[in-house]
């Protein structure tokens, strides 16, 4: 199938739709007659084809138009290129305006590097600088997503068709099987669903329409919801699709990245449902990661970019809201629970998180302290202080946390490892049971510290935070009386402790 795009006096351009090996793609065919012979040339994209048409029109037109005898320093090739430029600009722009705009908006660097290679170099440099592994993972996720977006943006129409074909192929591999659906759907609907699958006589995803049609509405809806939940998590990302076709397509260079491209990427981000726009906080986080990457690339040591394309993009003001904290009763219930759970194995972990405000998480201060070879010296019960060394601290700065009387009693009563065997599973279970959000224990520490001791400076020094953050988020979160009673939460007297080796 073909469609006429343009037809000039001597040159014509048609859009051709062709199929091969199951793929359908477009090409652009230019035809003209030169030196008594018919000529033709194919192009992958329309812009290149139209440029060629205009240039060829000028070349062929020179045979019949009146020529001016002008003395010039331009070579014959430069003269032909200038004539082609005038022809393409028409009456809308002058060649001086076009040159001025180009020089103001584009600078070709002395050194070019593909985006993918620049990303690898940036991440390696950050690792050598001692950036936290969790931060490296976040940076890599953001930059790989942008890299995939830029890669797809630079594809021709034919290459994008191949990309979508690859996406469809990976999506088929991600289909949920009936058995997977049965295992994850509500228990009360499993038996009728499995019976319908047995009736169909096959357990592949292909039989699901037949199975669902035979089920009552309530069971059918439960199965469909479970299937959607499974397949949404497996939906192939742009990064996975790009990995399938890269190598056969040229990689985009870093210097081709523009502010509109970065902004288009940020606008393409979606929320957890995959449909709604990403939140302003997500926008800011991705923008910050890209800004950091581009700033590093544009640094005077490298000069891979003339400027930072993320700088002009808006950064939204986002209110952090009121932090979640535990009430006095919730804190007491939590410590009473862990003191009787698994023979108190999790008491040191939760006591240090709650009463010392140490950052949790797999790469947090609490885990680093637990794995430190000199943790016995760092938790100095005799002098009532915890030494947070630079290699442990998130900020890379040394600080001290006071061990108050109640924390000392918890640690003395339960002289156990901070992280027991199977600690990840055990901690997740307690967090789920008490609905503990990520930083709620640390938020509680700050709020109760301010309420009981009325010193923003002391709270900031012990917690490793700025006084500005403390004032904005932790003042007046609880009463002075509740704050004082919080620091009196301690083990029950006479409790028998079983030490775990």
PADONU-170612 format. One line per field, with one value per residue (C-alpha): residue number from 1; chain; z, y, x. Coordinates in steps of 0.2 Angstrom, whole numbers. Each point is the difference from the previous one (the first is absolute). Last residue first. Layout:
BEGIN
num: [NUM;...] .
chaine: [A;...] .
z: [Z;...] .
y: [Y;...] .
x: [X;...] .
END
This chain:
BEGIN
num: [501;500;499;498;497;496;495;494;493;492;491;490;489;488;487;486;485;484;483;482;481;480;479;478;477;476;475;474;473;472;471;470;469;468;467;466;465;464;463;462;461;460;459;458;457;456;455;454;453;452;451;450;449;448;447;446;445;444;443;442;441;440;439;438;437;436;435;434;433;432;431;430;429;428;427;426;425;424;423;422;421;420;419;418;417;416;415;414;413;412;411;410;409;408;407;406;405;404;403;402;401;400;399;398;397;396;395;394;393;392;391;390;389;388;387;386;385;384;383;382;381;380;379;378;377;376;375;374;373;372;371;370;369;368;367;366;365;364;363;362;361;360;359;358;357;356;355;354;353;352;351;350;349;348;347;346;345;344;343;342;341;340;339;338;337;336;335;334;333;332;331;330;329;328;327;326;325;324;323;322;321;320;319;318;317;316;315;314;313;312;311;310;309;308;307;306;305;304;303;302;301;300;299;298;297;296;295;294;293;292;291;290;289;288;287;286;285;284;283;282;281;280;279;278;277;276;275;274;273;272;271;270;269;268;267;266;265;264;263;262;261;260;259;258;257;256;255;254;253;252;251;250;249;248;247;246;245;244;243;242;241;240;239;238;237;236;235;234;233;232;231;230;229;228;227;226;225;224;223;222;221;220;219;218;217;216;215;214;213;212;211;210;209;208;207;206;205;204;203;202;201;200;199;198;197;196;195;194;193;192;191;190;189;188;187;186;185;184;183;182;181;180;179;178;177;176;175;174;173;172;171;170;169;168;167;166;165;164;163;162;161;160;159;158;157;156;155;154;153;152;151;150;149;148;147;146;145;144;143;142;141;140;139;138;137;136;135;134;133;132;131;130;129;128;127;126;125;124;123;122;121;120;119;118;117;116;115;114;113;112;111;110;109;108;107;106;105;104;103;102;101;100;99;98;97;96;95;94;93;92;91;90;89;88;87;86;85;84;83;82;81;80;79;78;77;76;75;74;73;72;71;70;69;68;67;66;65;64;63;62;61;60;59;58;57;56;55;54;53;52;51;50;49;48;47;46;45;44;43;42;41;40;39;38;37;36;35;34;33;32;31;30;29;28;27;26;25;24;23;22;21;20;19;18;17;16;15;14;13;12;11;10;9;8;7;6;5;4;3;2;1] .
chaine: [A;A;A;A;A;A;A;A;A;A;A;A;A;A;A;A;A;A;A;A;A;A;A;A;A;A;A;A;A;A;A;A;A;A;A;A;A;A;A;A;A;A;A;A;A;A;A;A;A;A;A;A;A;A;A;A;A;A;A;A;A;A;A;A;A;A;A;A;A;A;A;A;A;A;A;A;A;A;A;A;A;A;A;A;A;A;A;A;A;A;A;A;A;A;A;A;A;A;A;A;A;A;A;A;A;A;A;A;A;A;A;A;A;A;A;A;A;A;A;A;A;A;A;A;A;A;A;A;A;A;A;A;A;A;A;A;A;A;A;A;A;A;A;A;A;A;A;A;A;A;A;A;A;A;A;A;A;A;A;A;A;A;A;A;A;A;A;A;A;A;A;A;A;A;A;A;A;A;A;A;A;A;A;A;A;A;A;A;A;A;A;A;A;A;A;A;A;A;A;A;A;A;A;A;A;A;A;A;A;A;A;A;A;A;A;A;A;A;A;A;A;A;A;A;A;A;A;A;A;A;A;A;A;A;A;A;A;A;A;A;A;A;A;A;A;A;A;A;A;A;A;A;A;A;A;A;A;A;A;A;A;A;A;A;A;A;A;A;A;A;A;A;A;A;A;A;A;A;A;A;A;A;A;A;A;A;A;A;A;A;A;A;A;A;A;A;A;A;A;A;A;A;A;A;A;A;A;A;A;A;A;A;A;A;A;A;A;A;A;A;A;A;A;A;A;A;A;A;A;A;A;A;A;A;A;A;A;A;A;A;A;A;A;A;A;A;A;A;A;A;A;A;A;A;A;A;A;A;A;A;A;A;A;A;A;A;A;A;A;A;A;A;A;A;A;A;A;A;A;A;A;A;A;A;A;A;A;A;A;A;A;A;A;A;A;A;A;A;A;A;A;A;A;A;A;A;A;A;A;A;A;A;A;A;A;A;A;A;A;A;A;A;A;A;A;A;A;A;A;A;A;A;A;A;A;A;A;A;A;A;A;A;A;A;A;A;A;A;A;A;A;A;A;A;A;A;A;A;A;A;A;A;A;A;A;A;A;A;A;A;A;A;A;A;A;A;A;A;A;A;A;A;A;A;A;A;A;A;A;A;A;A;A;A;A;A;A;A;A;A;A] .
z: [357;6;18;9;11;15;4;18;-4;-16;-13;-3;-6;11;-15;-7;17;-3;-17;5;14;-12;-13;-17;-18;7;-10;-12;-18;-3;16;-2;-19;4;14;-12;2;7;14;15;-6;-7;16;11;-11;0;19;10;9;1;-15;-11;4;-2;-18;-5;6;-8;-17;1;4;-14;-13;-12;6;14;-2;17;-7;-16;9;11;-14;-10;15;1;-18;-1;17;-6;12;12;-4;15;8;18;17;4;18;-3;-16;6;16;-9;-11;15;8;-15;-12;-7;-19;-6;-17;-13;-18;-16;-1;0;15;1;-9;9;17;11;18;11;18;18;6;6;-13;-14;-16;-12;10;-1;-19;-4;-15;-7;-6;13;-2;-19;2;12;-11;-15;-15;3;7;17;5;18;11;17;9;-14;-12;14;10;-16;-5;18;4;-16;8;15;2;-17;4;19;0;-17;5;16;-11;-13;13;9;-16;-5;17;-1;-17;-15;-13;-18;-7;-3;-18;-11;-10;-18;-10;-18;-9;-17;-14;-5;8;-7;-17;10;-12;-13;3;-1;9;10;13;-2;6;-13;2;19;-1;-12;13;14;-10;-5;18;6;-14;4;18;-4;-12;14;12;-12;-1;-16;-12;0;-10;6;17;9;-7;-18;-7;-18;6;7;-17;-10;11;-3;-19;1;9;-13;-1;-17;10;8;-16;-4;-3;-18;-3;-2;17;9;-5;15;14;-7;5;17;3;-6;13;-3;10;14;14;-10;-5;18;5;-16;3;18;-6;-13;12;13;-14;-7;18;3;-17;0;-10;-18;-9;11;-5;-19;1;10;-12;-8;16;0;12;-11;1;0;14;10;-1;5;15;5;0;10;13;1;3;19;2;-8;-16;1;-2;-13;-11;0;-5;-14;-8;1;-17;1;-15;-10;5;-6;-17;0;5;-14;-12;7;-3;-18;-3;8;-12;-15;7;3;18;9;13;4;5;10;10;3;7;10;8;3;8;13;4;1;12;12;0;3;14;9;-3;10;-9;4;-14;-9;-1;-7;-13;-6;-1;-11;-12;-2;-4;-12;-10;-1;-6;-14;0;-11;3;-7;4;-14;6;-3;5;-3;-15;-8;3;-8;-15;-4;2;-11;-13;0;5;-7;-18;-4;13;-10;-16;9;8;-17;-8;15;-3;-18;3;13;-12;-14;13;8;-1;-12;-16;-7;-18;3;-7;-9;4;-12;5;18;3;0;14;10;-2;6;16;3;-2;10;15;-2;0;16;9;-6;9;-6;-18;-17;-16;-18;-17;-18;-13;-13;9;16;3;17;13;19;10;19;10;12;10;3;8;-3;-8;-13;-3;-9;2;-13;2;-16;-5;-18;-8;-16;1;17;7;19;12;-12;9;-3;5] .
y: [-89;5;5;-4;14;-2;15;6;17;3;7;19;15;14;11;0;6;16;3;-4;13;13;-3;-7;7;17;3;-15;6;18;2;-16;3;17;-7;-11;-19;-13;-6;4;18;4;-5;10;15;-1;0;-2;-16;-10;6;3;-18;-7;7;-4;-18;-2;5;-12;-14;5;1;-14;-2;-12;-8;-9;-18;5;7;-15;-13;11;-1;-19;-3;12;-6;-19;-2;14;18;11;-15;-4;7;3;6;11;7;4;7;12;6;4;10;10;-5;17;0;6;7;-3;6;-10;7;-18;-4;-17;4;16;-8;0;-1;-6;8;-4;0;-18;-6;5;-6;4;-11;-16;5;-2;-12;10;-11;6;18;-1;-8;14;14;-5;-10;-14;12;9;17;1;10;-5;-5;-7;-7;-5;-9;-8;-8;-5;-7;-11;-17;3;-19;-1;13;4;16;3;2;11;11;3;2;13;10;-2;7;15;4;-5;13;3;16;15;6;0;14;0;15;-5;1;7;-5;13;-9;-17;3;4;9;-3;-19;-12;13;-12;8;16;-8;-2;-19;2;13;-11;-15;11;9;-17;-7;17;-1;-18;5;16;-9;-14;14;8;-16;-11;2;-12;-17;-12;-2;4;17;4;9;6;18;-2;-8;15;12;-9;1;18;4;-8;-16;-1;3;-17;-10;-11;-19;-6;-15;-18;-1;5;-10;-11;12;13;-10;-4;19;5;-11;-17;-2;-13;10;4;-19;-6;14;-3;-18;2;13;-12;-15;10;6;-17;-7;13;-1;-19;-9;-8;16;1;-17;3;17;-8;-15;9;3;-18;-13;-12;-11;14;-10;0;19;1;-11;11;16;-9;-5;17;11;-1;1;18;0;-3;-18;-2;14;-9;-16;8;7;19;7;7;-9;8;17;-4;-3;15;11;-7;4;18;1;-6;13;13;-5;3;17;5;-1;15;1;-18;2;16;-9;-15;12;9;-16;-5;16;-1;-18;3;15;-10;-15;12;8;-17;-4;15;12;-4;11;-16;-5;17;-1;-17;7;15;-11;-12;14;8;-17;-1;18;-3;11;14;11;17;4;6;15;3;13;17;-5;-8;15;12;-11;-1;19;3;-12;11;-8;-2;4;-17;-8;-16;9;12;-15;-9;15;0;-18;2;15;-10;-14;12;7;17;15;8;10;0;-4;-2;-15;1;-15;-16;-11;7;-7;-18;4;11;-14;-13;10;2;-18;-5;10;-8;-17;3;7;-14;-14;-16;6;-8;7;0;5;0;4;14;8;1;-5;0;-12;0;-14;1;-16;-6;-17;-15;-15;-19;-4;14;13;16;17;13;19;9;15;7;10;10;13;-4;-14;-2;-13;-13;-16;-18;-17] .
x: [121;-17;-2;-16;-6;-11;-10;1;-5;-9;11;0;-11;5;6;-17;-7;9;-7;-17;1;8;-15;2;4;4;16;5;-1;5;10;10;3;7;11;9;0;13;-12;11;5;-17;-9;13;-3;-19;0;-16;6;-17;-10;15;7;-18;-1;17;-1;-17;6;14;-13;-11;13;-6;-18;-4;-17;2;-2;8;15;1;0;12;12;-1;3;15;7;1;15;1;4;4;9;-6;3;-18;-2;16;-7;-17;7;11;-14;-10;14;5;13;6;3;17;5;13;-4;-3;-18;-7;11;8;16;1;-1;-16;6;-14;2;-4;18;-1;-12;11;-8;15;12;-11;-4;19;-2;-15;-14;-13;6;-2;-18;-5;8;-11;5;-13;-12;0;7;5;-12;8;-16;-10;12;12;-14;-7;16;5;-17;-1;6;-11;-3;-8;-13;-2;10;-5;-18;3;11;-14;-14;10;3;-18;-6;12;-6;10;5;-5;7;-11;0;16;-7;6;6;3;16;-2;11;13;15;-4;9;17;12;13;-1;15;10;10;11;-9;-16;-14;-1;-1;-13;-10;0;-5;-14;-6;-1;-8;-13;-5;-2;-10;-12;-3;-4;-12;-9;1;-14;-15;0;14;-9;16;1;6;15;-2;0;18;5;-7;9;17;-4;-5;16;11;10;10;16;-2;1;-15;6;-1;-12;4;9;-15;-16;-4;8;-11;-15;6;4;-18;-7;-8;-16;4;-8;-16;-1;-2;-13;-10;-1;-5;-14;-6;-1;-10;-11;-3;-4;-13;-8;-2;13;-1;5;16;6;-3;9;14;4;14;9;5;-7;-10;-15;-13;-10;16;1;-18;3;15;-11;-14;13;10;-15;0;19;1;11;19;2;-14;7;17;-9;-10;16;4;6;18;7;-14;5;18;-6;-11;14;11;-13;-1;19;-1;-13;11;14;-11;-5;18;7;7;-14;2;18;-4;-14;12;13;-13;-5;18;4;-14;4;18;-2;-11;12;15;-10;-3;19;4;12;18;8;6;-18;-5;14;-7;-17;6;10;-14;-12;12;2;-19;-2;12;16;6;16;2;-18;-12;-9;-18;-12;8;10;-16;-11;13;3;-19;-2;15;-7;-16;-17;-17;3;7;11;2;5;12;8;2;8;12;4;3;12;9;3;6;12;-4;12;-12;0;-17;-6;-19;-9;-17;-11;0;14;1;-17;7;11;-12;-14;13;3;-18;-4;15;-6;-18;8;10;-15;-11;10;8;4;-1;8;-6;6;-7;12;2;14;-11;-18;-6;-8;1;-7;-3;-1;-13;0;-11;8;-5;16;-2;-14;1;-8;6;-1;3;11;1;14;0;-14;-4;-11;-2;-7;-8;-6;6;-7] .
END
